[in-house]
């Protein structure tokens, strides 16, 4: 779970709704400081995350002269949920991203795409389905497939706890609220998280679709490694970046994924699994440099 350090938005960052043929998606949009001569970027958050996970980098990214949009995926926080479990399949979430990208792309019809953690798996799926829609792909703190280690163990425990109620949204919501009250909230308090952030995390946790949370957890535990397909198909620059202390996919696994993709690789000092929160200025500078280079042949 990414925890924003501040919920304060600059005047350049606006909350909005992006309407597509596949539905509406809550978003934070940062307007460029100058004339917007650079190509736009789309940021996709990870599991239990939301658009607010990118608040610390949005203004810095836009200051380079491009419009930057962070979204809530379907069923996350302020975006409407899917009608049934099939709506949370990876290909369905990827189609959402493709349509959002089309809505913000402008005259070129292309955007820079970034996916964080689980959002990276969705972004990869979108890039495989519609490679022509993207100028570049960044996988931030994401991996080639199934997540492992302690995070996988926690997800298995959560799913075992939720399994008896099946797809009953109301009962799933009750159980997820119980997890928040007995585990996640006390953990946040013990870590000294400010009160306003805890209030936000409660709204996000309880406002997200419980069925979506369960289905996304399953994807993290059984996701296919499609690195070879992406390496063969992609005609755009790729970046694999992660914090030096990432505790989701091991650093060496992400490094090997970068090599298999022929992607640029950047390890961010002082960061763990959420570099946009833990090292925002370094992350923003890295992304701006990468995106500018990706546009240079144009």
C-alpha positions in Angstrom: 0.0 0.0 0.0 1.3 3.4 -1.0 0.8 6.1 1.6 0.9 9.7 0.4 2.9 12.0 2.7 0.7 15.0 1.9 -2.7 15.5 0.3 -2.1 19.1 -0.6 -2.5 19.8 -4.3 -0.8 22.7 -6.0 -2.9 25.1 -8.1 -1.6 23.3 -11.2 -3.1 20.0 -10.1 -6.9 19.6 -10.6 -9.3 16.8 -9.7 -11.3 15.8 -12.7 -13.3 12.9 -14.3 -12.2 11.4 -17.6 -15.1 10.0 -19.6 -14.5 7.2 -22.1 -16.7 4.7 -23.9 -15.8 2.2 -21.2 -17.0 4.5 -18.4 -15.7 7.3 -16.2 -12.4 7.4 -14.3 -11.5 9.7 -11.4 -8.2 11.6 -12.1 -5.7 14.2 -11.0 -4.4 16.3 -13.9 -1.4 18.5 -13.8 -1.2 21.3 -16.4 2.1 22.1 -17.9 3.9 25.2 -16.6 4.7 26.4 -20.1 3.0 25.8 -23.4 2.7 22.1 -23.2 5.1 21.3 -26.0 5.9 17.9 -24.6 3.8 14.8 -25.0 1.3 13.8 -22.2 1.8 11.1 -19.6 -0.6 8.7 -17.9 0.2 7.3 -14.5 -1.5 4.1 -13.2 -1.4 3.2 -9.5 -0.9 -0.1 -7.8 -2.9 -2.5 -5.6 -4.9 -0.7 -2.9 -3.5 2.5 -4.4 -5.0 5.5 -6.1 -4.2 8.6 -8.1 -3.1 10.3 -4.9 0.0 8.1 -4.8 1.5 10.4 -7.5 0.6 13.8 -5.8 4.2 14.4 -4.8 5.5 14.2 -8.4 2.7 15.6 -10.5 3.7 19.3 -10.4 7.3 18.6 -11.0 6.5 16.4 -14.0 4.2 19.1 -15.4 6.8 21.8 -14.9 8.8 20.1 -17.7 6.1 21.2 -20.2 3.8 18.2 -20.4 0.3 17.4 -19.2 0.3 14.6 -16.6 -2.7 12.5 -15.6 -3.0 10.0 -12.7 -6.1 7.9 -12.5 -7.9 5.6 -10.2 -8.3 2.3 -11.9 -11.8 0.8 -12.2 -13.1 0.1 -8.6 -10.2 2.0 -7.0 -11.2 4.8 -4.6 -13.3 7.3 -6.6 -13.7 5.4 -9.9 -16.9 3.4 -10.4 -16.6 -0.4 -9.9 -17.0 -3.1 -12.5 -20.4 -4.9 -12.7 -18.9 -8.3 -11.9 -15.6 -10.1 -11.3 -14.8 -10.4 -15.1 -14.6 -6.6 -15.2 -11.4 -6.8 -13.2 -9.6 -9.2 -15.5 -6.2 -7.9 -16.6 -7.3 -7.4 -20.2 -10.3 -5.4 -19.1 -8.3 -3.2 -16.8 -5.8 -2.7 -19.7 -8.6 -1.7 -22.1 -9.6 0.9 -19.6 -6.1 2.3 -19.7 -6.1 2.3 -23.5 -9.3 4.3 -23.6 -8.1 6.8 -21.0 -4.9 7.2 -22.9 -6.9 7.9 -26.1 -8.9 10.5 -24.2 -5.9 12.5 -23.1 -3.5 11.9 -26.0 -4.2 15.0 -28.0 -3.1 15.4 -31.6 -0.4 12.7 -31.6 -2.7 10.0 -30.4 0.0 8.7 -28.0 1.0 9.1 -24.4 3.9 8.0 -22.1 2.5 5.2 -19.9 3.7 4.5 -16.4 2.4 1.7 -14.1 3.4 1.3 -10.5 3.4 -2.1 -8.9 0.1 -3.9 -9.9 -0.4 -0.9 -12.2 2.7 -2.0 -14.0 1.1 -5.4 -14.8 -1.9 -3.6 -16.2 0.2 -1.1 -18.1 2.2 -4.0 -19.6 -1.1 -5.6 -20.7 -2.2 -2.4 -22.3 1.1 -2.0 -24.1 0.8 -5.5 -25.5 -2.8 -4.9 -26.6 -2.2 -1.5 -28.2 1.5 -0.8 -28.6 0.8 2.1 -31.1 -1.0 4.0 -28.4 2.2 4.6 -26.3 5.3 6.6 -26.8 7.1 4.8 -23.9 6.4 2.4 -21.1 7.7 2.7 -17.5 7.4 -0.1 -15.0 7.9 1.4 -11.5 8.4 -1.0 -8.7 6.7 -3.7 -10.7 7.8 -7.2 -11.8 7.5 -9.8 -14.6 4.7 -11.8 -13.0 3.6 -13.2 -9.7 4.6 -11.3 -6.6 6.5 -13.2 -4.0 7.9 -13.0 -0.5 6.1 -11.6 2.5 3.7 -9.6 0.4 2.5 -12.8 -1.3 2.0 -14.4 2.0 -0.1 -11.5 3.2 -2.2 -11.6 0.1 -2.8 -15.3 0.5 -4.0 -14.7 4.1 -6.3 -11.9 3.0 -7.8 -14.1 0.2 -8.3 -17.0 2.6 -10.1 -14.6 5.0 -12.3 -13.3 2.1 -12.9 -16.6 0.3 -15.9 -17.9 2.4 -18.1 -15.0 1.2 -17.4 -15.4 -2.5 -18.5 -12.4 -4.6 -21.0 -10.9 -2.1 -19.9 -7.3 -2.2 -21.6 -6.3 1.1 -20.0 -9.1 3.1 -16.6 -8.6 1.4 -16.9 -4.9 2.3 -17.6 -5.8 5.9 -14.5 -8.1 6.1 -12.3 -5.5 4.4 -13.5 -2.9 6.9 -12.5 -5.4 9.6 -9.0 -5.7 8.1 -8.7 -1.9 8.1 -9.8 -1.5 11.7 -7.8 -4.4 13.2 -4.6 -4.4 11.1 -4.0 -1.5 8.7 -5.2 1.4 10.8 -3.2 0.3 13.9 -0.2 -0.2 11.7 -0.5 3.3 10.2 -0.9 4.8 13.7 2.1 2.9 15.0 4.2 4.3 12.1 3.3 7.9 13.1 1.2 8.5 10.0 -0.5 12.0 10.3 -4.2 12.0 11.2 -5.4 13.5 7.9 -3.5 10.8 6.0 -5.1 8.1 8.1 -8.5 9.6 7.4 -7.7 9.5 3.7 -6.5 5.9 3.8 -9.7 4.9 5.6 -11.8 6.6 2.9 -9.7 5.0 0.1 -9.7 1.5 1.7 -13.4 1.5 2.4 -14.4 3.4 -0.8 -12.6 0.9 -3.1 -14.7 -1.9 -4.5 -14.1 -5.0 -2.3 -14.6 -7.3 -5.2 -12.0 -5.5 -7.1 -9.5 -5.7 -4.2 -10.0 -9.5 -4.1 -9.7 -9.9 -7.8 -6.6 -7.8 -8.1 -5.0 -9.7 -5.2 -5.6 -12.9 -7.2 -3.9 -11.4 -10.3 -0.8 -10.5 -8.2 -0.6 -14.2 -7.1 -1.1 -15.8 -10.5 0.1 -13.3 -13.1 1.8 -14.8 -16.2 5.3 -13.6 -17.1 4.9 -11.9 -20.4 8.3 -10.2 -20.6 9.4 -12.1 -23.7 6.2 -11.1 -25.6 6.7 -7.5 -24.6 10.4 -7.5 -25.6 9.5 -8.9 -29.0 6.5 -6.6 -29.7 7.4 -3.2 -28.2 8.7 -0.6 -30.6 8.9 2.2 -28.0 11.5 2.9 -25.3 11.0 1.2 -21.9 12.2 2.0 -18.4 12.3 -0.3 -15.4 12.8 1.6 -12.1 12.6 0.6 -8.5 13.7 1.7 -5.0 16.9 0.2 -3.7 14.9 -1.2 -0.8 11.9 -2.5 -2.7 10.2 -5.3 -0.7 7.7 -6.4 -3.3 9.4 -7.9 -6.4 13.1 -8.4 -5.5 15.5 -5.9 -6.9 17.4 -8.6 -8.8 14.2 -9.8 -10.4 13.4 -6.4 -11.7 16.9 -5.9 -12.9 16.7 -9.2 -14.9 13.4 -8.1 -16.3 15.0 -4.9 -17.5 17.7 -6.9 -19.2 15.2 -9.2 -20.9 13.3 -6.2 -22.2 16.3 -4.3 -23.3 15.0 -1.5 -21.2 16.8 1.3 -19.4 17.2 0.5 -15.7 17.3 3.0 -12.8 17.6 2.1 -9.1 16.4 5.0 -6.9 18.5 5.5 -3.7 16.6 5.9 -0.5 13.4 4.5 -1.8 11.5 1.3 -1.2 8.4 0.1 -3.1 6.9 3.6 -3.7 9.5 5.9 -5.2 7.0 8.6 -6.2 6.2 8.9 -2.5 9.6 8.2 -0.9 11.9 10.0 -3.4 9.6 12.3 -5.4 12.1 14.7 -6.8 14.5 12.0 -7.9 11.7 10.1 -9.4 10.3 13.1 -11.2 13.7 14.1 -12.6 14.3 10.5 -13.8 10.9 10.3 -15.6 11.3 13.7 -17.2 14.8 12.8 -18.6 13.5 9.4 -19.9 10.4 10.9 -21.5 12.3 13.7 -23.1 14.8 11.2 -24.6 11.9 9.0 -25.8 10.5 12.0 -27.7 13.8 13.1 -29.2 13.5 11.1 -32.4 10.3 13.0 -33.0 
